[in-house]
Amino acid sequence: MKGLRPISTIRLFTAEAFTQTQVKESVAVDLREIDQSHVFAVSYVEAGAGTLKLEYLAGPTQDGPFVEPTGASDIVAATSGTNNVAFSPILTPWMKIRVTENNVGIISSFDLWLHVQ
């Protein structure tokens, strides 16, 4: 049975490798046409010896500028393995997810999905 509020899922990283301290940003995600109840989450699968920090960036247009909003909390400060994490971003028409390896090790593969309801 189909739910009353659909979930939009956008794949942002596929089998992405990270070296120590490497930083990567996802493509810009257009939130303007997604019917939102302001429920956000990410799912990720990470393989390797490192840990990752995930944070969101907000932008007024597809071309940015994208910045971490004042007072925003990291989605995850230090993680490894597989997980699903909810977060509460500010209202923004465009979003990116920035992923940073925390100077611990090398990530051989990282997959990330953004879910919006």
C-alpha positions in Angstrom: 0.0 0.0 0.0 1.3 3.4 -0.9 1.9 5.9 1.9 0.0 9.1 2.4 3.2 11.2 2.2 5.7 10.1 -0.5 9.4 10.0 0.2 11.8 11.4 -2.4 15.2 9.6 -2.4 18.2 11.1 -4.2 21.5 9.1 -4.6 24.4 11.5 -3.9 27.5 9.3 -3.8 28.1 5.9 -5.4 31.2 3.8 -4.5 33.1 7.0 -3.7 36.7 6.6 -2.3 38.2 9.0 0.2 41.8 9.6 1.3 42.7 11.0 4.7 41.2 14.5 5.3 39.7 14.6 1.8 36.5 16.7 1.4 33.9 16.1 -1.3 30.5 17.8 -1.9 27.5 16.3 -3.5 25.7 17.7 -6.5 23.2 20.5 -5.7 19.8 19.0 -4.8 16.8 21.0 -5.9 14.3 21.1 -3.0 11.9 23.6 -4.6 9.6 21.0 -6.2 9.7 18.3 -3.5 6.6 18.2 -1.4 8.1 18.5 2.1 6.9 17.9 5.6 10.4 19.0 6.7 11.5 15.4 7.4 15.1 14.8 6.2 17.4 11.7 6.6 20.4 10.2 5.0 21.3 6.5 4.5 24.9 5.5 4.0 27.2 2.5 3.6 30.9 3.0 4.2 33.8 0.5 3.9 37.3 1.2 5.0 39.4 2.2 7.9 38.4 5.9 8.1 35.6 7.8 9.7 33.5 10.5 8.0 31.8 13.7 8.9 28.6 14.6 7.1 27.1 18.1 7.0 24.6 20.0 4.9 25.1 23.2 3.0 22.4 25.6 2.0 22.2 27.7 -1.2 19.9 30.2 -2.8 20.4 28.9 -6.3 21.8 25.8 -8.1 25.1 27.7 -8.5 25.3 28.7 -4.8 27.0 30.0 -3.0 26.6 27.0 -0.7 27.4 27.6 3.0 27.0 25.8 6.3 24.2 27.8 8.0 25.0 29.6 11.2 24.2 27.3 14.2 23.8 24.2 12.0 24.7 20.9 13.5 26.6 18.2 11.7 24.4 15.4 10.3 27.1 13.1 11.7 30.4 14.2 13.4 32.3 10.9 13.1 30.9 7.7 11.6 31.7 4.5 9.9 29.8 1.5 8.7 26.1 1.6 7.7 23.4 3.8 9.2 20.3 5.9 8.7 20.3 9.4 10.4 17.6 12.0 10.6 18.5 15.7 10.6 16.7 19.1 10.6 18.0 21.6 8.1 16.9 25.2 7.8 14.5 26.0 5.0 16.5 26.3 1.7 15.7 25.9 -2.0 19.0 24.1 -2.7 21.1 21.7 -0.6 24.5 19.9 -0.9 25.9 17.3 1.5 29.6 17.8 2.3 31.6 14.7 3.4 34.9 14.9 5.1 37.3 12.1 6.1 38.3 12.8 9.7 42.1 12.1 9.3 41.7 8.5 10.5 42.2 6.3 7.5 41.2 5.6 3.9 37.6 4.9 2.8 37.5 2.4 0.0 33.8 2.9 -0.8 31.1 5.3 0.3 27.4 5.4 -0.8 25.0 8.1 0.3 21.3 8.7 -0.2 19.2 11.7 0.8 15.6 11.1 1.8 13.0 14.0 2.0 9.4 13.7 3.1 
